[in-house]
Amino acid sequence: MLKCDKCFAENKALNNFRKCEVYSRVVGYIRPVEQWHKGKKQEYGERQEYIMPKGDSSCC
């Protein structure tokens, strides 16, 4: 949610908001995604999150 319901009802436009800086891990380092080269940015867009099933004890 970007605005509470009352504020959204008064004005639906997003004003005076800051750009978010997104960080992710690439080649072992946490870096801002905006600083990545074109190929890494494309890879980031294609990433998928994997969620381990509950009760899976195959890890450590």
mmCIF file as Biopython writes it, N, C-alpha, C and O atoms, coordinates in Angstrom:
data_model
#
loop_
_atom_site.group_PDB
_atom_site.id
_atom_site.type_symbol
_atom_site.label_atom_id
_atom_site.label_alt_id
_atom_site.label_comp_id
_atom_site.label_asym_id
_atom_site.label_entity_id
_atom_site.label_seq_id
_atom_site.pdbx_PDB_ins_code
_atom_site.Cartn_x
_atom_site.Cartn_y
_atom_site.Cartn_z
_atom_site.occupancy
_atom_site.B_iso_or_equiv
_atom_site.auth_seq_id
_atom_site.auth_asym_id
_atom_site.pdbx_PDB_model_num
ATOM 1   N N  . MET A ? 1  ? 0.851   -1.169  0.000   1.0 0.0 1  A 1 
ATOM 2   C CA . MET A ? 1  ? 0.000   0.000   0.000   1.0 0.0 1  A 1 
ATOM 3   C C  . MET A ? 1  ? 0.894   1.228   0.000   1.0 0.0 1  A 1 
ATOM 4   O O  . MET A ? 1  ? 1.813   1.336   0.812   1.0 0.0 1  A 1 
ATOM 5   N N  . LEU A ? 2  ? 0.629   2.135   -0.894  1.0 0.0 2  A 1 
ATOM 6   C CA . LEU A ? 2  ? 1.428   3.348   -0.991  1.0 0.0 2  A 1 
ATOM 7   C C  . LEU A ? 2  ? 0.834   4.499   -0.194  1.0 0.0 2  A 1 
ATOM 8   O O  . LEU A ? 2  ? 1.562   5.364   0.293   1.0 0.0 2  A 1 
ATOM 9   N N  . LYS A ? 3  ? -0.486  4.511   -0.060  1.0 0.0 3  A 1 
ATOM 10  C CA . LYS A ? 3  ? -1.179  5.549   0.698   1.0 0.0 3  A 1 
ATOM 11  C C  . LYS A ? 3  ? -2.272  4.898   1.525   1.0 0.0 3  A 1 
ATOM 12  O O  . LYS A ? 3  ? -2.784  3.837   1.168   1.0 0.0 3  A 1 
ATOM 13  N N  . CYS A ? 4  ? -2.627  5.540   2.633   1.0 0.0 4  A 1 
ATOM 14  C CA . CYS A ? 4  ? -3.768  5.029   3.391   1.0 0.0 4  A 1 
ATOM 15  C C  . CYS A ? 4  ? -5.040  5.315   2.588   1.0 0.0 4  A 1 
ATOM 16  O O  . CYS A ? 4  ? -5.029  6.140   1.675   1.0 0.0 4  A 1 
ATOM 17  N N  . ASP A ? 5  ? -6.113  4.645   2.925   1.0 0.0 5  A 1 
ATOM 18  C CA . ASP A ? 5  ? -7.368  4.782   2.172   1.0 0.0 5  A 1 
ATOM 19  C C  . ASP A ? 5  ? -7.872  6.220   2.147   1.0 0.0 5  A 1 
ATOM 20  O O  . ASP A ? 5  ? -8.367  6.686   1.121   1.0 0.0 5  A 1 
ATOM 21  N N  . LYS A ? 6  ? -7.748  6.927   3.272   1.0 0.0 6  A 1 
ATOM 22  C CA . LYS A ? 6  ? -8.231  8.310   3.350   1.0 0.0 6  A 1 
ATOM 23  C C  . LYS A ? 6  ? -7.439  9.210   2.394   1.0 0.0 6  A 1 
ATOM 24  O O  . LYS A ? 6  ? -8.027  9.981   1.635   1.0 0.0 6  A 1 
ATOM 25  N N  . CYS A ? 7  ? -6.120  9.110   2.432   1.0 0.0 7  A 1 
ATOM 26  C CA . CYS A ? 7  ? -5.279  9.936   1.550   1.0 0.0 7  A 1 
ATOM 27  C C  . CYS A ? 7  ? -5.508  9.581   0.084   1.0 0.0 7  A 1 
ATOM 28  O O  . CYS A ? 7  ? -5.529  10.464  -0.773  1.0 0.0 7  A 1 
ATOM 29  N N  . PHE A ? 8  ? -5.677  8.298   -0.205  1.0 0.0 8  A 1 
ATOM 30  C CA . PHE A ? 8  ? -5.914  7.864   -1.581  1.0 0.0 8  A 1 
ATOM 31  C C  . PHE A ? 8  ? -7.238  8.412   -2.093  1.0 0.0 8  A 1 
ATOM 32  O O  . PHE A ? 8  ? -7.336  8.793   -3.260  1.0 0.0 8  A 1 
ATOM 33  N N  . ALA A ? 9  ? -8.263  8.459   -1.236  1.0 0.0 9  A 1 
ATOM 34  C CA . ALA A ? 9  ? -9.568  8.992   -1.637  1.0 0.0 9  A 1 
ATOM 35  C C  . ALA A ? 9  ? -9.467  10.485  -1.943  1.0 0.0 9  A 1 
ATOM 36  O O  . ALA A ? 9  ? -10.136 10.982  -2.850  1.0 0.0 9  A 1 
ATOM 37  N N  . GLU A ? 10 ? -8.632  11.199  -1.187  1.0 0.0 10 A 1 
ATOM 38  C CA . GLU A ? 10 ? -8.466  12.636  -1.406  1.0 0.0 10 A 1 
ATOM 39  C C  . GLU A ? 10 ? -7.669  12.936  -2.667  1.0 0.0 10 A 1 
ATOM 40  O O  . GLU A ? 10 ? -7.992  13.869  -3.402  1.0 0.0 10 A 1 
ATOM 41  N N  . ASN A ? 11 ? -6.625  12.147  -2.921  1.0 0.0 11 A 1 
ATOM 42  C CA . ASN A ? 11 ? -5.761  12.396  -4.072  1.0 0.0 11 A 1 
ATOM 43  C C  . ASN A ? 11 ? -5.091  11.086  -4.469  1.0 0.0 11 A 1 
ATOM 44  O O  . ASN A ? 11 ? -4.272  10.549  -3.723  1.0 0.0 11 A 1 
ATOM 45  N N  . LYS A ? 12 ? -5.440  10.578  -5.640  1.0 0.0 12 A 1 
ATOM 46  C CA . LYS A ? 12 ? -4.920  9.287   -6.091  1.0 0.0 12 A 1 
ATOM 47  C C  . LYS A ? 12 ? -3.505  9.365   -6.657  1.0 0.0 12 A 1 
ATOM 48  O O  . LYS A ? 12 ? -2.854  8.336   -6.837  1.0 0.0 12 A 1 
ATOM 49  N N  . ALA A ? 13 ? -3.027  10.562  -6.935  1.0 0.0 13 A 1 
ATOM 50  C CA . ALA A ? 13 ? -1.696  10.727  -7.525  1.0 0.0 13 A 1 
ATOM 51  C C  . ALA A ? 13 ? -0.607  10.483  -6.484  1.0 0.0 13 A 1 
ATOM 52  O O  . ALA A ? 13 ? -0.778  10.776  -5.300  1.0 0.0 13 A 1 
ATOM 53  N N  . LEU A ? 14 ? 0.508   9.941   -6.951  1.0 0.0 14 A 1 
ATOM 54  C CA . LEU A ? 14 ? 1.668   9.777   -6.078  1.0 0.0 14 A 1 
ATOM 55  C C  . LEU A ? 14 ? 2.547   11.013  -6.226  1.0 0.0 14 A 1 
ATOM 56  O O  . LEU A ? 14 ? 3.167   11.222  -7.269  1.0 0.0 14 A 1 
ATOM 57  N N  . ASN A ? 15 ? 2.596   11.811  -5.200  1.0 0.0 15 A 1 
ATOM 58  C CA . ASN A ? 15 ? 3.398   13.032  -5.218  1.0 0.0 15 A 1 
ATOM 59  C C  . ASN A ? 15 ? 4.483   12.952  -4.154  1.0 0.0 15 A 1 
ATOM 60  O O  . ASN A ? 15 ? 4.304   12.320  -3.113  1.0 0.0 15 A 1 
ATOM 61  N N  . ASN A ? 16 ? 5.596   13.593  -4.426  1.0 0.0 16 A 1 
ATOM 62  C CA . ASN A ? 16 ? 6.684   13.715  -3.450  1.0 0.0 16 A 1 
ATOM 63  C C  . ASN A ? 16 ? 7.160   12.369  -2.917  1.0 0.0 16 A 1 
ATOM 64  O O  . ASN A ? 16 ? 7.386   12.223  -1.715  1.0 0.0 16 A 1 
ATOM 65  N N  . PHE A ? 17 ? 7.312   11.402  -3.786  1.0 0.0 17 A 1 
ATOM 66  C CA . PHE A ? 17 ? 7.830   10.123  -3.330  1.0 0.0 17 A 1 
ATOM 67  C C  . PHE A ? 17 ? 9.272   9.972   -3.787  1.0 0.0 17 A 1 
ATOM 68  O O  . PHE A ? 17 ? 9.680   10.560  -4.788  1.0 0.0 17 A 1 
ATOM 69  N N  . ARG A ? 18 ? 10.036  9.186   -3.050  1.0 0.0 18 A 1 
ATOM 70  C CA . ARG A ? 18 ? 11.439  8.947   -3.383  1.0 0.0 18 A 1 
ATOM 71  C C  . ARG A ? 18 ? 11.569  7.675   -4.207  1.0 0.0 18 A 1 
ATOM 72  O O  . ARG A ? 18 ? 10.814  6.718   -4.035  1.0 0.0 18 A 1 
ATOM 73  N N  . LYS A ? 19 ? 12.523  7.691   -5.083  1.0 0.0 19 A 1 
ATOM 74  C CA . LYS A ? 19 ? 12.836  6.508   -5.862  1.0 0.0 19 A 1 
ATOM 75  C C  . LYS A ? 19 ? 13.487  5.480   -4.932  1.0 0.0 19 A 1 
ATOM 76  O O  . LYS A ? 19 ? 14.367  5.822   -4.143  1.0 0.0 19 A 1 
ATOM 77  N N  . CYS A ? 20 ? 13.058  4.247   -5.026  1.0 0.0 20 A 1 
ATOM 78  C CA . CYS A ? 20 ? 13.641  3.176   -4.207  1.0 0.0 20 A 1 
ATOM 79  C C  . CYS A ? 20 ? 14.911  2.660   -4.867  1.0 0.0 20 A 1 
ATOM 80  O O  . CYS A ? 20 ? 14.968  2.486   -6.085  1.0 0.0 20 A 1 
ATOM 81  N N  . GLU A ? 21 ? 15.909  2.424   -4.061  1.0 0.0 21 A 1 
ATOM 82  C CA . GLU A ? 21 ? 17.135  1.823   -4.562  1.0 0.0 21 A 1 
ATOM 83  C C  . GLU A ? 21 ? 17.100  0.340   -4.205  1.0 0.0 21 A 1 
ATOM 84  O O  . GLU A ? 21 ? 17.063  -0.016  -3.027  1.0 0.0 21 A 1 
ATOM 85  N N  . VAL A ? 22 ? 17.111  -0.515  -5.208  1.0 0.0 22 A 1 
ATOM 86  C CA . VAL A ? 22 ? 17.003  -1.959  -5.015  1.0 0.0 22 A 1 
ATOM 87  C C  . VAL A ? 22 ? 18.394  -2.568  -5.010  1.0 0.0 22 A 1 
ATOM 88  O O  . VAL A ? 22 ? 19.191  -2.326  -5.917  1.0 0.0 22 A 1 
ATOM 89  N N  . TYR A ? 23 ? 18.681  -3.361  -3.982  1.0 0.0 23 A 1 
ATOM 90  C CA . TYR A ? 23 ? 19.961  -4.059  -3.880  1.0 0.0 23 A 1 
ATOM 91  C C  . TYR A ? 23 ? 19.724  -5.548  -4.068  1.0 0.0 23 A 1 
ATOM 92  O O  . TYR A ? 23 ? 18.692  -6.077  -3.655  1.0 0.0 23 A 1 
ATOM 93  N N  . SER A ? 24 ? 20.668  -6.211  -4.683  1.0 0.0 24 A 1 
ATOM 94  C CA . SER A ? 24 ? 20.616  -7.659  -4.813  1.0 0.0 24 A 1 
ATOM 95  C C  . SER A ? 24 ? 22.040  -8.187  -4.896  1.0 0.0 24 A 1 
ATOM 96  O O  . SER A ? 24 ? 22.989  -7.435  -5.120  1.0 0.0 24 A 1 
ATOM 97  N N  . ARG A ? 25 ? 22.167  -9.491  -4.713  1.0 0.0 25 A 1 
ATOM 98  C CA . ARG A ? 25 ? 23.490  -10.113 -4.725  1.0 0.0 25 A 1 
ATOM 99  C C  . ARG A ? 25 ? 23.852  -10.504 -6.145  1.0 0.0 25 A 1 
ATOM 100 O O  . ARG A ? 25 ? 23.062  -11.127 -6.854  1.0 0.0 25 A 1 
ATOM 101 N N  . VAL A ? 26 ? 25.049  -10.133 -6.548  1.0 0.0 26 A 1 
ATOM 102 C CA . VAL A ? 26 ? 25.571  -10.534 -7.848  1.0 0.0 26 A 1 
ATOM 103 C C  . VAL A ? 26 ? 27.043  -10.869 -7.665  1.0 0.0 26 A 1 
ATOM 104 O O  . VAL A ? 26 ? 27.804  -10.058 -7.137  1.0 0.0 26 A 1 
ATOM 105 N N  . VAL A ? 27 ? 27.441  -12.033 -8.089  1.0 0.0 27 A 1 
ATOM 106 C CA . VAL A ? 27 ? 28.816  -12.523 -7.987  1.0 0.0 27 A 1 
ATOM 107 C C  . VAL A ? 27 ? 29.358  -12.341 -6.558  1.0 0.0 27 A 1 
ATOM 108 O O  . VAL A ? 27 ? 30.501  -11.923 -6.370  1.0 0.0 27 A 1 
ATOM 109 N N  . GLY A ? 28 ? 28.533  -12.657 -5.566  1.0 0.0 28 A 1 
ATOM 110 C CA . GLY A ? 28 ? 28.980  -12.633 -4.182  1.0 0.0 28 A 1 
ATOM 111 C C  . GLY A ? 28 ? 28.926  -11.287 -3.487  1.0 0.0 28 A 1 
ATOM 112 O O  . GLY A ? 28 ? 29.256  -11.210 -2.303  1.0 0.0 28 A 1 
ATOM 113 N N  . TYR A ? 29 ? 28.527  -10.227 -4.162  1.0 0.0 29 A 1 
ATOM 114 C CA . TYR A ? 29 ? 28.490  -8.898  -3.565  1.0 0.0 29 A 1 
ATOM 115 C C  . TYR A ? 29 ? 27.079  -8.330  -3.627  1.0 0.0 29 A 1 
ATOM 116 O O  . TYR A ? 29 ? 26.356  -8.551  -4.599  1.0 0.0 29 A 1 
ATOM 117 N N  . ILE A ? 30 ? 26.687  -7.593  -2.579  1.0 0.0 30 A 1 
ATOM 118 C CA . ILE A ? 30 ? 25.407  -6.891  -2.574  1.0 0.0 30 A 1 
ATOM 119 C C  . ILE A ? 30 ? 25.645  -5.535  -3.227  1.0 0.0 30 A 1 
ATOM 120 O O  . ILE A ? 30 ? 26.445  -4.735  -2.741  1.0 0.0 30 A 1 
ATOM 121 N N  . ARG A ? 31 ? 24.945  -5.281  -4.331  1.0 0.0 31 A 1 
ATOM 122 C CA . ARG A ? 31 ? 25.141  -4.044  -5.101  1.0 0.0 31 A 1 
ATOM 123 C C  . ARG A ? 31 ? 23.792  -3.477  -5.524  1.0 0.0 31 A 1 
ATOM 124 O O  . ARG A ? 31 ? 22.830  -4.230  -5.672  1.0 0.0 31 A 1 
ATOM 125 N N  . PRO A ? 32 ? 23.702  -2.153  -5.723  1.0 0.0 32 A 1 
ATOM 126 C CA . PRO A ? 32 ? 22.475  -1.584  -6.271  1.0 0.0 32 A 1 
ATOM 127 C C  . PRO A ? 32 ? 22.253  -2.107  -7.693  1.0 0.0 32 A 1 
ATOM 128 O O  . PRO A ? 32 ? 23.169  -2.086  -8.515  1.0 0.0 32 A 1 
ATOM 129 N N  . VAL A ? 33 ? 21.063  -2.565  -7.972  1.0 0.0 33 A 1 
ATOM 130 C CA . VAL A ? 33 ? 20.744  -3.127  -9.285  1.0 0.0 33 A 1 
ATOM 131 C C  . VAL A ? 33 ? 20.978  -2.094  -10.387 1.0 0.0 33 A 1 
ATOM 132 O O  . VAL A ? 33 ? 21.365  -2.452  -11.499 1.0 0.0 33 A 1 
ATOM 133 N N  . GLU A ? 34 ? 20.747  -0.830  -10.085 1.0 0.0 34 A 1 
ATOM 134 C CA . GLU A ? 34 ? 20.912  0.222   -11.095 1.0 0.0 34 A 1 
ATOM 135 C C  . GLU A ? 34 ? 22.352  0.317   -11.609 1.0 0.0 34 A 1 
ATOM 136 O O  . GLU A ? 34 ? 22.575  0.810   -12.714 1.0 0.0 34 A 1 
ATOM 137 N N  . GLN A ? 35 ? 23.328  -0.145  -10.828 1.0 0.0 35 A 1 
ATOM 138 C CA . GLN A ? 35 ? 24.733  -0.078  -11.231 1.0 0.0 35 A 1 
ATOM 139 C C  . GLN A ? 35 ? 25.175  -1.290  -12.051 1.0 0.0 35 A 1 
ATOM 140 O O  . GLN A ? 35 ? 26.310  -1.332  -12.525 1.0 0.0 35 A 1 
ATOM 141 N N  . TRP A ? 36 ? 24.307  -2.257  -12.219 1.0 0.0 36 A 1 
ATOM 142 C CA . TRP A ? 36 ? 24.662  -3.457  -12.974 1.0 0.0 36 A 1 
ATOM 143 C C  . TRP A ? 36 ? 24.688  -3.170  -14.464 1.0 0.0 36 A 1 
ATOM 144 O O  . TRP A ? 36 ? 24.020  -2.250  -14.934 1.0 0.0 36 A 1 
ATOM 145 N N  . HIS A ? 37 ? 25.458  -3.958  -15.211 1.0 0.0 37 A 1 
ATOM 146 C CA . HIS A ? 37 ? 25.470  -3.811  -16.663 1.0 0.0 37 A 1 
ATOM 147 C C  . HIS A ? 37 ? 24.224  -4.481  -17.250 1.0 0.0 37 A 1 
ATOM 148 O O  . HIS A ? 37 ? 23.507  -5.197  -16.551 1.0 0.0 37 A 1 
ATOM 149 N N  . LYS A ? 38 ? 23.983  -4.245  -18.514 1.0 0.0 38 A 1 
ATOM 150 C CA . LYS A ? 38 ? 22.760  -4.675  -19.201 1.0 0.0 38 A 1 
ATOM 151 C C  . LYS A ? 38 ? 22.460  -6.170  -19.030 1.0 0.0 38 A 1 
ATOM 152 O O  . LYS A ? 38 ? 21.313  -6.543  -18.785 1.0 0.0 38 A 1 
ATOM 153 N N  . GLY A ? 39 ? 23.469  -7.015  -19.156 1.0 0.0 39 A 1 
ATOM 154 C CA . GLY A ? 39 ? 23.267  -8.465  -19.046 1.0 0.0 39 A 1 
ATOM 155 C C  . GLY A ? 39 ? 22.807  -8.896  -17.664 1.0 0.0 39 A 1 
ATOM 156 O O  . GLY A ? 39 ? 21.919  -9.739  -17.539 1.0 0.0 39 A 1 
ATOM 157 N N  . LYS A ? 40 ? 23.406  -8.321  -16.621 1.0 0.0 40 A 1 
ATOM 158 C CA . LYS A ? 40 ? 23.011  -8.666  -15.252 1.0 0.0 40 A 1 
ATOM 159 C C  . LYS A ? 40 ? 21.605  -8.156  -14.947 1.0 0.0 40 A 1 
ATOM 160 O O  . LYS A ? 40 ? 20.848  -8.825  -14.245 1.0 0.0 40 A 1 
ATOM 161 N N  . LYS A ? 41 ? 21.246  -6.977  -15.467 1.0 0.0 41 A 1 
ATOM 162 C CA . LYS A ? 41 ? 19.890  -6.455  -15.265 1.0 0.0 41 A 1 
ATOM 163 C C  . LYS A ? 41 ? 18.859  -7.379  -15.905 1.0 0.0 41 A 1 
ATOM 164 O O  . LYS A ? 41 ? 17.790  -7.605  -15.339 1.0 0.0 41 A 1 
ATOM 165 N N  . GLN A ? 42 ? 19.176  -7.910  -17.075 1.0 0.0 42 A 1 
ATOM 166 C CA . GLN A ? 42 ? 18.260  -8.836  -17.743 1.0 0.0 42 A 1 
ATOM 167 C C  . GLN A ? 42 ? 18.123  -10.110 -16.904 1.0 0.0 42 A 1 
ATOM 168 O O  . GLN A ? 42 ? 17.017  -10.617 -16.712 1.0 0.0 42 A 1 
ATOM 169 N N  . GLU A ? 43 ? 19.246  -10.620 -16.411 1.0 0.0 43 A 1 
ATOM 170 C CA . GLU A ? 43 ? 19.224  -11.820 -15.567 1.0 0.0 43 A 1 
ATOM 171 C C  . GLU A ? 43 ? 18.380  -11.580 -14.318 1.0 0.0 43 A 1 
ATOM 172 O O  . GLU A ? 43 ? 17.615  -12.455 -13.910 1.0 0.0 43 A 1 
ATOM 173 N N  . TYR A ? 44 ? 18.511  -10.404 -13.710 1.0 0.0 44 A 1 
ATOM 174 C CA . TYR A ? 44 ? 17.747  -10.066 -12.509 1.0 0.0 44 A 1 
ATOM 175 C C  . TYR A ? 44 ? 16.245  -10.126 -12.794 1.0 0.0 44 A 1 
ATOM 176 O O  . TYR A ? 44 ? 15.474  -10.622 -11.972 1.0 0.0 44 A 1 
ATOM 177 N N  . GLY A ? 45 ? 15.836  -9.628  -13.948 1.0 0.0 45 A 1 
ATOM 178 C CA . GLY A ? 45 ? 14.427  -9.652  -14.326 1.0 0.0 45 A 1 
ATOM 179 C C  . GLY A ? 45 ? 13.893  -11.054 -14.548 1.0 0.0 45 A 1 
ATOM 180 O O  . GLY A ? 45 ? 12.689  -11.286 -14.436 1.0 0.0 45 A 1 
ATOM 181 N N  . GLU A ? 46 ? 14.779  -11.994 -14.861 1.0 0.0 46 A 1 
ATOM 182 C CA . GLU A ? 46 ? 14.368  -13.372 -15.131 1.0 0.0 46 A 1 
ATOM 183 C C  . GLU A ? 46 ? 14.455  -14.273 -13.898 1.0 0.0 46 A 1 
ATOM 184 O O  . GLU A ? 46 ? 14.064  -15.439 -13.959 1.0 0.0 46 A 1 
ATOM 185 N N  . ARG A ? 47 ? 14.959  -13.752 -12.791 1.0 0.0 47 A 1 
ATOM 186 C CA . ARG A ? 47 ? 15.113  -14.571 -11.583 1.0 0.0 47 A 1 
ATOM 187 C C  . ARG A ? 47 ? 13.755  -15.005 -11.045 1.0 0.0 47 A 1 
ATOM 188 O O  . ARG A ? 47 ? 12.753  -14.305 -11.194 1.0 0.0 47 A 1 
ATOM 189 N N  . GLN A ? 48 ? 13.747  -16.171 -10.419 1.0 0.0 48 A 1 
ATOM 190 C CA . GLN A ? 48 ? 12.543  -16.683 -9.779  1.0 0.0 48 A 1 
ATOM 191 C C  . GLN A ? 48 ? 12.881  -17.046 -8.342  1.0 0.0 48 A 1 
ATOM 192 O O  . GLN A ? 48 ? 13.978  -17.521 -8.047  1.0 0.0 48 A 1 
ATOM 193 N N  . GLU A ? 49 ? 11.925  -16.814 -7.455  1.0 0.0 49 A 1 
ATOM 194 C CA . GLU A ? 49 ? 12.122  -17.148 -6.050  1.0 0.0 49 A 1 
ATOM 195 C C  . GLU A ? 49 ? 11.731  -18.601 -5.826  1.0 0.0 49 A 1 
ATOM 196 O O  . GLU A ? 49 ? 10.683  -19.052 -6.289  1.0 0.0 49 A 1 
ATOM 197 N N  . TYR A ? 50 ? 12.571  -19.317 -5.122  1.0 0.0 50 A 1 
ATOM 198 C CA . TYR A ? 50 ? 12.277  -20.707 -4.784  1.0 0.0 50 A 1 
ATOM 199 C C  . TYR A ? 50 ? 11.987  -20.778 -3.295  1.0 0.0 50 A 1 
ATOM 200 O O  . TYR A ? 50 ? 12.797  -20.339 -2.478  1.0 0.0 50 A 1 
ATOM 201 N N  . ILE A ? 51 ? 10.840  -21.326 -2.945  1.0 0.0 51 A 1 
ATOM 202 C CA . ILE A ? 51 ? 10.455  -21.458 -1.545  1.0 0.0 51 A 1 
ATOM 203 C C  . ILE A ? 51 ? 10.516  -22.931 -1.171  1.0 0.0 51 A 1 
ATOM 204 O O  . ILE A ? 51 ? 9.856   -23.766 -1.789  1.0 0.0 51 A 1 
ATOM 205 N N  . MET A ? 52 ? 11.309  -23.240 -0.158  1.0 0.0 52 A 1 
ATOM 206 C CA . MET A ? 52 ? 11.459  -24.620 0.301   1.0 0.0 52 A 1 
ATOM 207 C C  . MET A ? 52 ? 10.153  -25.094 0.929   1.0 0.0 52 A 1 
ATOM 208 O O  . MET A ? 52 ? 9.532   -24.351 1.688   1.0 0.0 52 A 1 
ATOM 209 N N  . PRO A ? 53 ? 9.731   -26.308 0.628   1.0 0.0 53 A 1 
ATOM 210 C CA . PRO A ? 53 ? 8.527   -26.848 1.263   1.0 0.0 53 A 1 
ATOM 211 C C  . PRO A ? 53 ? 8.741   -27.012 2.768   1.0 0.0 53 A 1 
ATOM 212 O O  . PRO A ? 53 ? 9.841   -27.331 3.219   1.0 0.0 53 A 1 
ATOM 213 N N  . LYS A ? 54 ? 7.684   -26.791 3.529   1.0 0.0 54 A 1 
ATOM 214 C CA . LYS A ? 54 ? 7.785   -26.948 4.988   1.0 0.0 54 A 1 
ATOM 215 C C  . LYS A ? 54 ? 8.072   -28.400 5.327   1.0 0.0 54 A 1 
ATOM 216 O O  . LYS A ? 54 ? 7.545   -29.316 4.696   1.0 0.0 54 A 1 
ATOM 217 N N  . GLY A ? 55 ? 8.907   -28.598 6.325   1.0 0.0 55 A 1 
ATOM 218 C CA . GLY A ? 55 ? 9.233   -29.943 6.767   1.0 0.0 55 A 1 
ATOM 219 C C  . GLY A ? 55 ? 10.314  -30.609 5.944   1.0 0.0 55 A 1 
ATOM 220 O O  . GLY A ? 55 ? 10.623  -31.781 6.158   1.0 0.0 55 A 1 
ATOM 221 N N  . ASP A ? 56 ? 10.896  -29.874 4.998   1.0 0.0 56 A 1 
ATOM 222 C CA . ASP A ? 56 ? 11.980  -30.439 4.188   1.0 0.0 56 A 1 
ATOM 223 C C  . ASP A ? 56 ? 13.260  -30.391 5.016   1.0 0.0 56 A 1 
ATOM 224 O O  . ASP A ? 56 ? 13.817  -29.317 5.241   1.0 0.0 56 A 1 
ATOM 225 N N  . SER A ? 57 ? 13.721  -31.545 5.466   1.0 0.0 57 A 1 
ATOM 226 C CA . SER A ? 57 ? 14.896  -31.592 6.341   1.0 0.0 57 A 1 
ATOM 227 C C  . SER A ? 57 ? 16.151  -32.005 5.589   1.0 0.0 57 A 1 
ATOM 228 O O  . SER A ? 57 ? 17.113  -32.476 6.197   1.0 0.0 57 A 1 
ATOM 229 N N  . SER A ? 58 ? 16.150  -31.834 4.271   1.0 0.0 58 A 1 
ATOM 230 C CA . SER A ? 58 ? 17.324  -32.233 3.493   1.0 0.0 58 A 1 
ATOM 231 C C  . SER A ? 58 ? 18.458  -31.226 3.599   1.0 0.0 58 A 1 
ATOM 232 O O  . SER A ? 58 ? 19.561  -31.474 3.112   1.0 0.0 58 A 1 
ATOM 233 N N  . CYS A ? 59 ? 18.194  -30.106 4.224   1.0 0.0 59 A 1 
ATOM 234 C CA . CYS A ? 59 ? 19.223  -29.081 4.380   1.0 0.0 59 A 1 
ATOM 235 C C  . CYS A ? 59 ? 19.860  -29.201 5.758   1.0 0.0 59 A 1 
ATOM 236 O O  . CYS A ? 59 ? 19.164  -29.450 6.743   1.0 0.0 59 A 1 
ATOM 237 N N  . CYS A ? 60 ? 21.136  -29.031 5.834   1.0 0.0 60 A 1 
ATOM 238 C CA . CYS A ? 60 ? 21.943  -29.048 7.064   1.0 0.0 60 A 1 
ATOM 239 C C  . CYS A ? 60 ? 21.166  -29.559 8.244   1.0 0.0 60 A 1 
ATOM 240 O O  . CYS A ? 60 ? 21.702  -29.635 9.350   1.0 0.0 60 A 1 
#
